[in-house]
Structure formats: structure tokens, C-alpha cells
Amino acid sequence: MENSIPENRNIWHLVLGILFFIYGCYKLYTITTTTQEENTFGYVIAIGFIAFGIYDLYKYYKGSK
């Protein structure tokens, strides 16, 4: 029988990753459907939230602390 230490995953990476991803998708959707003029800063912020959410989910599934 092998003694192995279980991976220590931080649950906050999962929670924040999901929240940032959902919020970023929501903001991107509202920006693309409601504004007539170009809103470059809004696009950058929304895509940044999505990217940060994906990064947090990656950190959670990778198992880093």
C-alpha cells in the first residue's frame, strides 16, 4: 500500500475562476448587443475578466497552491 499525499487544491481558484469567467462573458455580451459606438476599453476589460477566469480555473485544475 502506497502512502501518497493528496493534492492540495485551493477552492477559491475554482470559485473566482467561474465568477470572473461568467461576469466577463456577461459584460462582453452586453457591450456587443447594446452599444452602437466602439467601446474598446469595455472590450479589453471584458476579455481580461474572461482570461483571468480561465487562468484561475487552470490553476485550480493544475493543483497549484
Backbone atoms as SQL, in Angstrom:
CREATE TABLE atoms (id INTEGER PRIMARY KEY, chain TEXT, resi INTEGER, resn TEXT, atom TEXT, x REAL, y REAL, z REAL);
INSERT INTO atoms VALUES
  (1, 'A', 1, 'MET', 'N', 0.852, -1.173, 0.000),
  (2, 'A', 1, 'MET', 'CA', 0.000, 0.000, 0.000),
  (3, 'A', 1, 'MET', 'C', 0.899, 1.237, 0.000),
  (4, 'A', 2, 'GLU', 'N', 0.586, 2.130, -0.883),
  (5, 'A', 2, 'GLU', 'CA', 1.406, 3.315, -1.079),
  (6, 'A', 2, 'GLU', 'C', 0.800, 4.518, -0.355),
  (7, 'A', 3, 'ASN', 'N', 1.617, 5.215, 0.424),
  (8, 'A', 3, 'ASN', 'CA', 1.150, 6.435, 1.067),
  (9, 'A', 3, 'ASN', 'C', 1.417, 7.609, 0.148),
  (10, 'A', 4, 'SER', 'N', 0.357, 8.249, -0.258),
  (11, 'A', 4, 'SER', 'CA', 0.527, 9.416, -1.124),
  (12, 'A', 4, 'SER', 'C', -0.220, 10.595, -0.512),
  (13, 'A', 5, 'ILE', 'N', 0.371, 11.734, -0.655),
  (14, 'A', 5, 'ILE', 'CA', -0.233, 12.958, -0.149),
  (15, 'A', 5, 'ILE', 'C', -1.220, 13.467, -1.191),
  (16, 'A', 6, 'PRO', 'N', -2.468, 13.703, -0.808),
  (17, 'A', 6, 'PRO', 'CA', -3.440, 14.193, -1.786),
  (18, 'A', 6, 'PRO', 'C', -3.099, 15.615, -2.231),
  (19, 'A', 7, 'GLU', 'N', -3.496, 15.932, -3.458),
  (20, 'A', 7, 'GLU', 'CA', -3.232, 17.276, -3.968),
  (21, 'A', 7, 'GLU', 'C', -4.011, 18.302, -3.162),
  (22, 'A', 8, 'ASN', 'N', -3.356, 19.393, -2.876),
  (23, 'A', 8, 'ASN', 'CA', -3.997, 20.468, -2.138),
  (24, 'A', 8, 'ASN', 'C', -4.473, 21.512, -3.144),
  (25, 'A', 9, 'ARG', 'N', -5.768, 21.518, -3.415),
  (26, 'A', 9, 'ARG', 'CA', -6.330, 22.473, -4.366),
  (27, 'A', 9, 'ARG', 'C', -7.038, 23.585, -3.594),
  (28, 'A', 10, 'ASN', 'N', -6.808, 24.785, -4.024),
  (29, 'A', 10, 'ASN', 'CA', -7.435, 25.932, -3.396),
  (30, 'A', 10, 'ASN', 'C', -8.800, 26.155, -4.028),
  (31, 'A', 11, 'ILE', 'N', -9.855, 26.024, -3.235),
  (32, 'A', 11, 'ILE', 'CA', -11.221, 26.130, -3.750),
  (33, 'A', 11, 'ILE', 'C', -11.518, 27.539, -4.258),
  (34, 'A', 12, 'TRP', 'N', -10.779, 28.534, -3.747),
  (35, 'A', 12, 'TRP', 'CA', -11.015, 29.909, -4.200),
  (36, 'A', 12, 'TRP', 'C', -10.646, 30.110, -5.661),
  (37, 'A', 13, 'HIS', 'N', -9.681, 29.356, -6.157),
  (38, 'A', 13, 'HIS', 'CA', -9.345, 29.436, -7.571),
  (39, 'A', 13, 'HIS', 'C', -10.523, 28.976, -8.427),
  (40, 'A', 14, 'LEU', 'N', -11.206, 27.945, -7.967),
  (41, 'A', 14, 'LEU', 'CA', -12.372, 27.452, -8.705),
  (42, 'A', 14, 'LEU', 'C', -13.510, 28.462, -8.657),
  (43, 'A', 15, 'VAL', 'N', -13.826, 28.953, -7.474),
  (44, 'A', 15, 'VAL', 'CA', -14.946, 29.881, -7.311),
  (45, 'A', 15, 'VAL', 'C', -14.697, 31.186, -8.077),
  (46, 'A', 16, 'LEU', 'N', -13.536, 31.779, -7.874),
  (47, 'A', 16, 'LEU', 'CA', -13.230, 33.039, -8.553),
  (48, 'A', 16, 'LEU', 'C', -13.090, 32.854, -10.061),
  (49, 'A', 17, 'GLY', 'N', -12.553, 31.729, -10.482),
  (50, 'A', 17, 'GLY', 'CA', -12.433, 31.462, -11.909),
  (51, 'A', 17, 'GLY', 'C', -13.790, 31.406, -12.582),
  (52, 'A', 18, 'ILE', 'N', -14.729, 30.715, -11.957),
  (53, 'A', 18, 'ILE', 'CA', -16.080, 30.625, -12.520),
  (54, 'A', 18, 'ILE', 'C', -16.753, 31.994, -12.522),
  (55, 'A', 19, 'LEU', 'N', -16.624, 32.731, -11.410),
  (56, 'A', 19, 'LEU', 'CA', -17.259, 34.045, -11.327),
  (57, 'A', 19, 'LEU', 'C', -16.680, 35.041, -12.338),
  (58, 'A', 20, 'PHE', 'N', -15.354, 35.098, -12.450),
  (59, 'A', 20, 'PHE', 'CA', -14.738, 36.003, -13.416),
  (60, 'A', 20, 'PHE', 'C', -15.121, 35.634, -14.846),
  (61, 'A', 21, 'PHE', 'N', -15.144, 34.339, -15.146),
  (62, 'A', 21, 'PHE', 'CA', -15.493, 33.907, -16.495),
  (63, 'A', 21, 'PHE', 'C', -16.939, 34.274, -16.836),
  (64, 'A', 22, 'ILE', 'N', -17.858, 34.012, -15.920),
  (65, 'A', 22, 'ILE', 'CA', -19.270, 34.327, -16.165),
  (66, 'A', 22, 'ILE', 'C', -19.472, 35.831, -16.273),
  (67, 'A', 23, 'TYR', 'N', -18.859, 36.603, -15.373),
  (68, 'A', 23, 'TYR', 'CA', -19.010, 38.054, -15.420),
  (69, 'A', 23, 'TYR', 'C', -18.411, 38.631, -16.703),
  (70, 'A', 24, 'GLY', 'N', -17.261, 38.140, -17.114),
  (71, 'A', 24, 'GLY', 'CA', -16.637, 38.614, -18.346),
  (72, 'A', 24, 'GLY', 'C', -17.488, 38.307, -19.570),
  (73, 'A', 25, 'CYS', 'N', -18.054, 37.102, -19.619),
  (74, 'A', 25, 'CYS', 'CA', -18.941, 36.753, -20.735),
  (75, 'A', 25, 'CYS', 'C', -20.184, 37.618, -20.740),
  (76, 'A', 26, 'TYR', 'N', -20.746, 37.877, -19.565),
  (77, 'A', 26, 'TYR', 'CA', -21.930, 38.728, -19.469),
  (78, 'A', 26, 'TYR', 'C', -21.622, 40.151, -19.941),
  (79, 'A', 27, 'LYS', 'N', -20.501, 40.708, -19.478),
  (80, 'A', 27, 'LYS', 'CA', -20.142, 42.068, -19.886),
  (81, 'A', 27, 'LYS', 'C', -19.867, 42.138, -21.381),
  (82, 'A', 28, 'LEU', 'N', -19.191, 41.143, -21.928),
  (83, 'A', 28, 'LEU', 'CA', -18.918, 41.119, -23.358),
  (84, 'A', 28, 'LEU', 'C', -20.217, 41.037, -24.156),
  (85, 'A', 29, 'TYR', 'N', -21.163, 40.248, -23.669),
  (86, 'A', 29, 'TYR', 'CA', -22.458, 40.134, -24.332),
  (87, 'A', 29, 'TYR', 'C', -23.211, 41.466, -24.297),
  (88, 'A', 30, 'THR', 'N', -23.236, 42.112, -23.134),
  (89, 'A', 30, 'THR', 'CA', -23.979, 43.377, -23.038),
  (90, 'A', 30, 'THR', 'C', -23.311, 44.478, -23.849),
  (91, 'A', 31, 'ILE', 'N', -21.996, 44.486, -23.913),
  (92, 'A', 31, 'ILE', 'CA', -21.298, 45.506, -24.699),
  (93, 'A', 31, 'ILE', 'C', -21.586, 45.316, -26.181),
  (94, 'A', 32, 'THR', 'N', -21.568, 44.077, -26.650),
  (95, 'A', 32, 'THR', 'CA', -21.751, 43.840, -28.082),
  (96, 'A', 32, 'THR', 'C', -23.189, 44.026, -28.526),
  (97, 'A', 33, 'THR', 'N', -24.161, 43.874, -27.631),
  (98, 'A', 33, 'THR', 'CA', -25.554, 43.984, -28.046),
  (99, 'A', 33, 'THR', 'C', -26.155, 45.364, -27.823),
  (100, 'A', 34, 'THR', 'N', -25.607, 46.160, -26.917),
  (101, 'A', 34, 'THR', 'CA', -26.276, 47.421, -26.588),
  (102, 'A', 34, 'THR', 'C', -25.597, 48.668, -27.131),
  (103, 'A', 35, 'THR', 'N', -24.310, 48.649, -27.338),
  (104, 'A', 35, 'THR', 'CA', -23.630, 49.878, -27.744),
  (105, 'A', 35, 'THR', 'C', -23.548, 49.980, -29.257),
  (106, 'A', 36, 'GLN', 'N', -23.707, 51.193, -29.742),
  (107, 'A', 36, 'GLN', 'CA', -23.598, 51.451, -31.170),
  (108, 'A', 36, 'GLN', 'C', -22.166, 51.829, -31.541),
  (109, 'A', 37, 'GLU', 'N', -21.538, 52.647, -30.710),
  (110, 'A', 37, 'GLU', 'CA', -20.169, 53.100, -30.991),
  (111, 'A', 37, 'GLU', 'C', -19.152, 52.077, -30.495),
  (112, 'A', 38, 'GLU', 'N', -17.927, 52.250, -30.924),
  (113, 'A', 38, 'GLU', 'CA', -16.867, 51.355, -30.474),
  (114, 'A', 38, 'GLU', 'C', -16.530, 51.632, -29.018),
  (115, 'A', 39, 'ASN', 'N', -16.453, 50.590, -28.254),
  (116, 'A', 39, 'ASN', 'CA', -16.112, 50.693, -26.841),
  (117, 'A', 39, 'ASN', 'C', -14.907, 49.792, -26.583),
  (118, 'A', 40, 'THR', 'N', -13.755, 50.231, -27.031),
  (119, 'A', 40, 'THR', 'CA', -12.550, 49.413, -26.977),
  (120, 'A', 40, 'THR', 'C', -12.167, 49.073, -25.543),
  (121, 'A', 41, 'PHE', 'N', -12.261, 50.049, -24.655),
  (122, 'A', 41, 'PHE', 'CA', -11.897, 49.800, -23.255),
  (123, 'A', 41, 'PHE', 'C', -12.820, 48.750, -22.637),
  (124, 'A', 42, 'GLY', 'N', -14.079, 48.792, -22.952),
  (125, 'A', 42, 'GLY', 'CA', -15.022, 47.798, -22.439),
  (126, 'A', 42, 'GLY', 'C', -14.702, 46.402, -22.931),
  (127, 'A', 43, 'TYR', 'N', -14.330, 46.300, -24.207),
  (128, 'A', 43, 'TYR', 'CA', -13.947, 45.002, -24.751),
  (129, 'A', 43, 'TYR', 'C', -12.702, 44.463, -24.050),
  (130, 'A', 44, 'VAL', 'N', -11.740, 45.327, -23.832),
  (131, 'A', 44, 'VAL', 'CA', -10.489, 44.899, -23.190),
  (132, 'A', 44, 'VAL', 'C', -10.748, 44.422, -21.768),
  (133, 'A', 45, 'ILE', 'N', -11.559, 45.156, -21.028),
  (134, 'A', 45, 'ILE', 'CA', -11.867, 44.763, -19.647),
  (135, 'A', 45, 'ILE', 'C', -12.624, 43.437, -19.618),
  (136, 'A', 46, 'ALA', 'N', -13.623, 43.284, -20.486),
  (137, 'A', 46, 'ALA', 'CA', -14.405, 42.041, -20.508),
  (138, 'A', 46, 'ALA', 'C', -13.528, 40.850, -20.882),
  (139, 'A', 47, 'ILE', 'N', -12.680, 41.000, -21.876),
  (140, 'A', 47, 'ILE', 'CA', -11.793, 39.912, -22.282),
  (141, 'A', 47, 'ILE', 'C', -10.767, 39.633, -21.187),
  (142, 'A', 48, 'GLY', 'N', -10.340, 40.673, -20.468),
  (143, 'A', 48, 'GLY', 'CA', -9.437, 40.478, -19.335),
  (144, 'A', 48, 'GLY', 'C', -10.079, 39.652, -18.232),
  (145, 'A', 49, 'PHE', 'N', -11.353, 39.914, -17.932),
  (146, 'A', 49, 'PHE', 'CA', -12.062, 39.109, -16.933),
  (147, 'A', 49, 'PHE', 'C', -12.161, 37.660, -17.374),
  (148, 'A', 50, 'ILE', 'N', -12.464, 37.442, -18.648),
  (149, 'A', 50, 'ILE', 'CA', -12.565, 36.075, -19.161),
  (150, 'A', 50, 'ILE', 'C', -11.212, 35.373, -19.065),
  (151, 'A', 51, 'ALA', 'N', -10.157, 36.061, -19.462),
  (152, 'A', 51, 'ALA', 'CA', -8.817, 35.462, -19.422),
  (153, 'A', 51, 'ALA', 'C', -8.398, 35.155, -17.985),
  (154, 'A', 52, 'PHE', 'N', -8.697, 36.072, -17.063),
  (155, 'A', 52, 'PHE', 'CA', -8.330, 35.833, -15.671),
  (156, 'A', 52, 'PHE', 'C', -9.131, 34.669, -15.093),
  (157, 'A', 53, 'GLY', 'N', -10.395, 34.549, -15.493),
  (158, 'A', 53, 'GLY', 'CA', -11.203, 33.419, -15.048),
  (159, 'A', 53, 'GLY', 'C', -10.660, 32.096, -15.549),
  (160, 'A', 54, 'ILE', 'N', -10.247, 32.064, -16.818),
  (161, 'A', 54, 'ILE', 'CA', -9.661, 30.848, -17.376),
  (162, 'A', 54, 'ILE', 'C', -8.348, 30.518, -16.674),
  (163, 'A', 55, 'TYR', 'N', -7.564, 31.545, -16.374),
  (164, 'A', 55, 'TYR', 'CA', -6.302, 31.337, -15.669),
  (165, 'A', 55, 'TYR', 'C', -6.539, 30.762, -14.265),
  (166, 'A', 56, 'ASP', 'N', -7.534, 31.285, -13.549),
  (167, 'A', 56, 'ASP', 'CA', -7.842, 30.755, -12.220),
  (168, 'A', 56, 'ASP', 'C', -8.321, 29.308, -12.296),
  (169, 'A', 57, 'LEU', 'N', -9.131, 28.992, -13.292),
  (170, 'A', 57, 'LEU', 'CA', -9.585, 27.610, -13.457),
  (171, 'A', 57, 'LEU', 'C', -8.407, 26.695, -13.789),
  (172, 'A', 58, 'TYR', 'N', -7.482, 27.194, -14.599),
  (173, 'A', 58, 'TYR', 'CA', -6.281, 26.427, -14.920),
  (174, 'A', 58, 'TYR', 'C', -5.468, 26.151, -13.649),
  (175, 'A', 59, 'LYS', 'N', -5.315, 27.186, -12.808),
  (176, 'A', 59, 'LYS', 'CA', -4.558, 27.000, -11.565),
  (177, 'A', 59, 'LYS', 'C', -5.239, 25.984, -10.658),
  (178, 'A', 60, 'TYR', 'N', -6.580, 26.001, -10.645),
  (179, 'A', 60, 'TYR', 'CA', -7.295, 25.041, -9.798),
  (180, 'A', 60, 'TYR', 'C', -7.089, 23.617, -10.294),
  (181, 'A', 61, 'TYR', 'N', -7.272, 23.406, -11.580),
  (182, 'A', 61, 'TYR', 'CA', -7.154, 22.048, -12.109),
  (183, 'A', 61, 'TYR', 'C', -5.724, 21.558, -12.180),
  (184, 'A', 62, 'LYS', 'N', -4.782, 22.483, -12.241),
  (185, 'A', 62, 'LYS', 'CA', -3.359, 22.109, -12.191),
  (186, 'A', 62, 'LYS', 'C', -3.010, 21.642, -10.776),
  (187, 'A', 63, 'GLY', 'N', -3.676, 22.203, -9.785),
  (188, 'A', 63, 'GLY', 'CA', -3.447, 21.793, -8.405),
  (189, 'A', 63, 'GLY', 'C', -2.410, 22.607, -7.697),
  (190, 'A', 64, 'SER', 'N', -2.062, 23.780, -8.252),
  (191, 'A', 64, 'SER', 'CA', -1.060, 24.603, -7.585),
  (192, 'A', 64, 'SER', 'C', -1.689, 25.327, -6.406),
  (193, 'A', 65, 'LYS', 'N', -0.838, 25.704, -5.470),
  (194, 'A', 65, 'LYS', 'CA', -1.321, 26.356, -4.260),
  (195, 'A', 65, 'LYS', 'C', -1.459, 27.834, -4.436);
